[in-house]
Amino acid sequence: MPATGEASTSAPHRPRLDHVVLGAESLQAGAAAVERALGARLWPGGKHARMGTHNCLLRLGDDAYLEVLAIDPDAPPPRHPRWLSLDTPSTRDRLRQGPCLLTWVVRVPSTQLPPLPLPLGPWEAFQRNGLSWQLTVRPDGTLPADGLFPSLIVWHGEDHPCRRLPESGCRLAALHVEHPAASGLPEGLDALGLPGVYASSDAARVTLALDTPSGARVLRSDTPLGP
């Protein structure tokens, strides 16, 4: 996926990258690791009471951002699995090694989707601090294709996290999904209108290239940032 431009944050007419999600064992440690890696400050996002999580955010231009997400130790555990695979043993093992890119989220103009080869889960409605959105969330909390296929988001109204975040000096340069035998991935991405994102590779991972105040940086979902 090529870099997002300096487009308006109003509702898009075609699918595009909205944000990328890095998971962390603790929000403080995750934010610190990202700040060291990118040379840019993250800002508090808020709490997600239904999911028992909280986050910090980093603007990547006018219409995309980076999210660091962690389980909120002060929140009661939800009665259902947390989103973005945070309750799965494999994800917890990964995050013990350091913050890690979990998945990417694509903004779409409507909850009406074309037929897709991968189950994304139902649309769930969320509100926080005046923001309102719907997100595809699997009932078991797992991610489509282990995070290689994006979750989808619809924002309601004109407001968007990027409107609230200060300039960071960071920009998305490219995003690619790699897999050696990606059954359903290329077809699903093409159906969403995201051609050119998938690349055949020996690895199964999402690769994110960023231009930052510290220079060019690459984040990969199979490589933790380090504690």
BAPA-979031 format. One record per residue (C-alpha): residue in one letter; z, x, y. Coordinates in pm, whole numbers, plus 32768, in hexadecimal, padded with zeros to 4 digits. Layout:
# BAPA-979031
AZXY/...
//
This chain:
# BAPA-979031
M800080008000/P7F9E8097814D/A809180B78269/T80F77F7F8321/G80817F868487/E81267F1C85C8/A80DD7DAE8587/S81A77C8585F9/T82CC7C138527/S82577AA98538/A81F47A0083F2/P80E27ACC834B/H7F957A3A82E0/R7F827B1A81AD/P80827BBE80C8/R810D7D098142/L82337DED8108/D83717D5E819F/H84777E568127/V84DB7F4B801B/V86307F417F72/L8702806E7F12/G883380257E3E/A897680EB7E5A/E8AC680F77DAC/S8B6D80D37F00/L8ACF8071804A/Q8B72818E8109/A8AF982978015/G899F81FD7FFF/A896F81EC8177/A89E98353819F/A88F583D38096/V87CD83208136/E882C839E8291/R883A85038210/A86EB84E08161/L86308439827F/G86E284BB83B4/A870D835D8441/R883882798470/L8862813883A8/W88FA80058445/P89E27EFB83B2/G892F7DCE8326/G8A357CE182A2/K8AC37C398170/H8A1D7B57806E/A8B3C7A778000/R8A7979CC7EE9/M8A207B187E4A/G8B587BE37E98/T8A917CF77F43/H8A717D998098/N896A7E77813A/C88F87F698246/L879B7F6D82DC/L869F8061836E/R856E7FF58431/L841D807883B7/G83497FF584D4/D831F7E9A8563/D83007DD7841F/A83A57E988302/Y84F97F2F82BC/L85C67FEB81BB/E86FC7F498127/V88207FFA807E/L88D47EFB7FA3/A8A1D7F157EE7/I8B1F7E377E42/D8C227DCE7F44/P8D787E397EBB/D8E257D3B7F9E/A8D597C127F25/P8DB87B407DF7/P8CC57B707CD7/P8BC37A587CCB/R8BBA796F7B9F/H8A5279D37B60/P89A57B257B3F/R89757BDC7C86/W88157C057D04/L87387D3A7CF1/S87C47DA17B9D/L890D7E1F7C2F/D89D37D9C7B04/T88F57E3079F6/P89827F60793D/S88418027796E/T884B7FF97AE8/R89BB804F7AFB/D8978818C7A36/R885F81EA7B25/L893681B17C59/R8A4E828B7BD3/Q895B83AC7BFC/G891B83557D68/P886E824F7E41/C871F81EA7DB0/L85EE81217E12/L860F7FDB7D4F/T84E77F0B7DBD/W840B7E927ED8/V83EF7D3C7F79/V82AC7CA07FF4/R829F7B9E8109/V81C07A7580C2/P8169795481AB/S81CB783F80BA/T828D77F57F7C/Q8148776F7EE8/L80CD788E7E10/P7F9978D17D3C/P7FCC78E77BC3/L80767A317B74/P80947AE47A24/L82037B417A5E/P83287A507A87/L83CB7A877BDA/G84D7797B7BC4/P850B784D7CA6/W851B78527E20/E8682786D7E9A/A86E5781C8000/F87C7790580CA/Q885A790C8228/R891B7A1C82DD/N89667A62844A/G885B797484C4/L875279F183D2/S86BC790182D5/W85E0795B81AF/Q85797908804B/L85617A117F3D/T84E97A0D7DD5/V86197A557CFB/R86207A557B81/P874B79917AF7/D87BA7ABD7A26/G87AD7BA37B54/T86A87C8C7AC1/L85797D087B83/P840E7CBD7B2D/A83837DE17A64/D84CA7E9D7AA4/G84827EA17C18/L831A7F137C03/F829B7DB87C5F/P83217D3D7DAD/S840B7C217DF2/L837A7B317EF3/I84137AB78039/V83C579A78136/W847179C28289/H84B17882834C/G848A788184C4/E842B79A185A5/D855D7A7B8569/H854F7BA4847E/P86347CD0843D/C853D7DBB84E9/R85707CFE862F/R86E17D56861F/L86CA7EC385B7/P86A07FE886A7/E857E80D9868E/S85BE81D8857A/G849582C38594/C844282718428/R82FB81DA83B5/L826D81768265/A814A82578208/A80F881C880AF/L8186810B7F87/H80FE81277E26/V815D808E7CD8/E812081707BAF/H8123811B7A3C/P807581A67905/A80288052786A/A80777F49796B/S803A7DFF78BD/G80207CF779CD/L806F7DDD7AF2/P7F107E1B7B7D/E7EAC7CB17B40/G7FE57C2C7BEB/L7FC17D107D18/D7E547CB07D3E/A7EB07B3F7D26/L7FA87B6C7E44/G7EA07C147F19/L7F307D747EF7/P7E0E7E467E73/G7E287FBE7E66/V7FA07FC97E28/Y7F97800B7CB0/A7F41815F7C21/S7F3781C27AB3/S802C82DC7A6E/D80FF8377795E/A823582FF7A1E/A82B1819E7A5B/R832E81987BC2/V830881277D28/T82B682437E17/L82FF821A7F8A/A82778312808A/L831C831681E1/D82E583CA832A/T843F841483B6/P84E784E184CA/S852585E683BA/G83B885EE8351/A82FD8551822E/R83E184CA811D/V8399842F7FC9/L848683447F10/R844982F07DA3/S84F181E27CD4/D852182D07BAF/T85D183DA7C82/P872683A07D27/L8768842D7E7F/G88A584D37E07/P8A0C846C7E54/
//
